[in-house]
Amino acid sequence: MAGTSNRSSSRWRKIAANLRAQRNPCHICKQPIDYDAPPHHPDSFEADHYYPESTHPNLATDPANVRASHSKCNRNRGNQPMQPTRWVQAEEW
């Protein structure tokens, strides 16, 4: 399992479950996540690798490298590195 998150592994499921239990907002857009939405719904929870798994396989199962995100935000970002100024939502007026 070294070098891959293997999302069906018990370790990955535990990491994702622990993150889900925290009910944090999306680390990408900073908005609340619908933790009751069905999987793959755009507003549903997904565990996202802060440093992409494809470029940092050694961090694939490091809980410190996993953040809460919306499914849509995670998929839009893909395996691109985080660019906080690009992804942070503007302040409300």
N, C-alpha and C positions, 0 to 999 in steps of 0.2 A: 504494500500500500504506500510505501514511501514515494513521495513526489506526486501524488495524485489525491484529490479529495475523495474519490470514489463515493459519490453521493448515496450509494446504497449501503455503505459501510456503517456499522454501529457507531464508530467514532464520529463520522460526519453527521449522522442523525442526532447524536447527543449534542454536538456543537450547535446545530441548527435549532434544536429544541430549547437549549439554554438561552440562545439569543432571542427566540420567539417569546419566551417567558418574560423577558425584560420589557417587551412592548415599546421599544424605542421608535422614534420617528425615522423616516428614511434618511440615511446618511448622505444621500446624493441631493435630494431636493428639499430636505428638512421638513417635509410635511408629514402629518400622521399617516400611518399605514392601517388599512382595514384588515386586522388580524382575523376577522371572521369570514373574509372573502374566500371563495374557493381557489384552489391552486390554479395558477396561470391567469387569473383575473388580473387586469392591469394594475389595480390598487392593492393586490394581495401581497403578503410578506414573502420575501425570498432572502436567503442568506447570500450575501455578496462578498467576494474576496476583494479586500481593499487593494492589495497588490495582486493583479491578475494571476490566476493559476497557470496560465500558459507561459507567462514570463517569470514567474517565481514559484516553480513547482515545489520547492523546499518549504514554502509557507502554506501549502494547500490545506493542511489539517491543523494549522496553528490558530487557536481560537482568537488570538489577538489580531489576526489578519481578516477576520470575518465581521461584517457589519450588516445591520438590518437595512433592507431596501424594498421599494415597490418592485413588483415584477417588471413593470414597464420601464422604470429607471434602470434597473439592472440590465435589461435587454438592450436598451438604447445605448448604454455605456459600452456594452460588449467587453472586450479585453483591453480597452484603452486605459492608460494610467489615469488616476484621479487628478482632476484639475479643479481645485476648490473654487476658484473665481469663476470658472466656466459653469459649474453646476449649482452653485448656491443661488437660491431664489432671492430676488430683490426684496428689500424691506417694504412693508406695507406703507401706504401714503399716510 
